[in-house]
Amino acid sequence: MKVTGKTLIEMGYRPGKWFREAIAHANENNLEGDRLKAYLADQAPQEIYPHDEISAYVRNIRAEDETEQANVANVFATMDEVMKTPTAVKGAVMPDACPAGPLGQIPVGGVVATRNAIHPAMHSADICCSVMMTSFGFTDPKKVLNAAHAVTHFGGGGRKDPFDLSPDLVDKMKGNYFLNNEASLSFAHSHMGTQGDGNHFLFVGQSEQSGETIMVTHHGSRGLGANLYKNGMKLAESFRREISPKTRKGNGWIPFDTEEGKAYWDALQLVREWTKSNHSSIHDATIARLKVEVKERFWNEHNFVFKEGDLFYHAKGATPLDDRFVPDSYQQLRLIPLNMSEPVLIVKGDTTAANLGFAPHGAGRNMSRRSHKRALANRSVDAIFAEETAGLDVRFFSNHIDISELPSAYKNADSVRRQMKEFGLGEVVDEIIPFGCIMAGDWQFDAPWRRKKS
C-alpha cells in the first residue's frame, strides 16, 4: 500500500510540515496496519491547548481619572486573553499601557514571558524600537537641533543618500535564512539614516544635573524589521495551525528548539545591531557637522524580545532595567521619554517580582490618534500647536503638523511618574529638560498619490 497525504488525512491527521517526512519513511519501510498507526502516532505533533486559567501577571497600573478607566479596563481585558496563550508563563503591565489591536493582542506597555517560544506579534512590526542619547557638552542646543535637522530623515521610504552600511553586517545578514533576501538587504541599505514616522522623534534638551546639551533619537528597525516581522508572522501561523490551532490567530509562535526558531532569534539580534547602527549614524553625522566631541552616549531598546534560559520576555513597549537583558548596557542607565514638552527621564533600577526587570517606555495613550483628533476638531491646528508647544522649538519634517503627536495626545506624564515610583519601576537619576524636537508630521498630507487623487 502506498501511503499518501490523503491516507494520513483519512486517518484523522491534520496536514502539516511533518507529513512529507512521515510519508517518505512509511513508504520506504512498507509500513501499514498497526505498524503505520504506531509510527504516525509517535510522529504526529501533539496538539497544545490554551490555558484554561489566566497565567498570573502583575498590574503595575491604575486609573487615576475617568479618562483612564476605560483604557485600563481594556488593557486588562486583552492581557487576560494573552495570558491564556499556551506558552505564557508570567507577565506584567506598565503604567503607560494601552491596547494595541483586537482583544487578545499584547498591549503596549505589556511584558509577557513565554517558554521556548518567540511570538512575532508580541514584538510587532517595529522590532527594536529604541532610544539613544549623546551628550554634546555645552554646545548651544539650537545649533544641535539645526545640525540634526540637516542630517536626519523622517517620513516614508528611504533616503536618496543613504548612510553607509557595515559590510560585516551585510555578510551576517547574508548568512541568515530570514534576512538573506532582496527586500531585507535593500531596506537595510536605503533606510540607514532614517527615522520613520508616527511617534518617532529627534529630541534636544539639557541635563538638569550638568546643563550639558543632549540629543535623543527614537525609532526602530524600519523596513528591515517590518519585513522580518511579516515573514515571522507567516511562520508562526503555520506552527499555530499545526501544533495549537485553538490558540488565538495572531498569537502563534516559533518554537525556539527548531531550526527556524534559532534562525529567527539570530535574525532578531542582527536587526538589533542594524537599529543601533542606524541611531549611531544620525548621531555621528550631527557630531561631524558641528565638529564637536562625544561626551557620553548610550541606548536601550523598549520593543524587543529578551532571552533568559528557555524563557523569552516579550516587551511590547517596556524598558529593560536588568543588565541581563542589555548586553551593551552603560552604567545601568536607561532612557524613558514622556512627550515633547516633558523631560526625557534617565533611570536605573533593580528587578523585582512585580516589574520582572522592566519599566515603562514612555507616557502611552488613553485614546487612539483618530479619537484625539476628533476631540480637538473644534479648534484650529495652528492654535492647538501654539498652545501645546509654547517655549519649545518643535518642528515637523514634512512641514505639516500632526496634532496626534502633541502632548495632549498622551497620558499625563506626572501620573506615569507617580506610578513608576509607586510600583518600583526604576529610579530617576537625571532629566533631560526639553529644548525642541523634530518629528515626521503628517508626511502623507501632500504625498504624490494624494495629489493625484485630488
Stockholm file with secondary structure:
# STOCKHOLM 1.0

chainA/1-454         MKVTGKTLIEMGYRPGKWFREAIAHANENNLEGDRLKAYLADQAPQEIYPHDEISAYVRNIRAEDETEQANVANVFATMDEVMKTPTAVKGAVMPDACPAGPLGQIPVGGVVATRNAIHPAMHSADICCSVMMTSFGFTDPKKVLNAAHAVTHFGGGGRKDPFDLSPDLVDKMKGNYFLNNEASLSFAHSHMGTQGDGNHFLFVGQSEQSGETIMVTHHGSRGLGANLYKNGMKLAESFRREISPKTRKGNGWIPFDTEEGKAYWDALQLVREWTKSNHSSIHDATIARLKVEVKERFWNEHNFVFKEGDLFYHAKGATPLDDRFVPDSYQQLRLIPLNMSEPVLIVKGDTTAANLGFAPHGAGRNMSRRSHKRALANRSVDAIFAEETAGLDVRFFSNHIDISELPSAYKNADSVRRQMKEFGLGEVVDEIIPFGCIMAGDWQFDAPWRRKKS
#=GR chainA/1-454 SS CCCCHHHHHHTTCCCCTHHHHHHHHHHHTTCCHHHHHHHHHHHSCCCCCCCSSCCCEEECCCCCSHHHHHHHHHHHHHHHHHTTSTTEEEEEEEEEEECCSSTTSCCEEEEEEEESEECHHHHCSSTTEEEEEEECTTCCHHHHHHHHHHHCCCSSSCCSSCCCCCHHHHHHHHTSTTTCSHHHHHHHHHTTTCCCSTTCEEEEEEETTTCCEEEEEEECCHHHHHHHHHHHHHHHHHHHHHHCTTSCTTCCCEETTSHHHHHHHHHHHHHHHHHHHHHHHHHHHHHHHHTCCCCEEEEEEEEEEEEETTEEEEEESEEECSGGGCTTCSTTCEEECCCTTSCEEEEECCCCTTTTTEEECSCCCSSCHHHHHHHTTTSCHHHHHHHHTTTSEEEETTSSCCGGGSGGGSCCHHHHHHHHHHHTCCEEEEEEEEEEEEECCSTTTTCHHHHHHC
#=GC SS_cons         CCCCHHHHHHTTCCCCTHHHHHHHHHHHTTCCHHHHHHHHHHHSCCCCCCCSSCCCEEECCCCCSHHHHHHHHHHHHHHHHHTTSTTEEEEEEEEEEECCSSTTSCCEEEEEEEESEECHHHHCSSTTEEEEEEECTTCCHHHHHHHHHHHCCCSSSCCSSCCCCCHHHHHHHHTSTTTCSHHHHHHHHHTTTCCCSTTCEEEEEEETTTCCEEEEEEECCHHHHHHHHHHHHHHHHHHHHHHCTTSCTTCCCEETTSHHHHHHHHHHHHHHHHHHHHHHHHHHHHHHHHTCCCCEEEEEEEEEEEEETTEEEEEESEEECSGGGCTTCSTTCEEECCCTTSCEEEEECCCCTTTTTEEECSCCCSSCHHHHHHHTTTSCHHHHHHHHTTTSEEEETTSSCCGGGSGGGSCCHHHHHHHHHHHTCCEEEEEEEEEEEEECCSTTTTCHHHHHHC
//
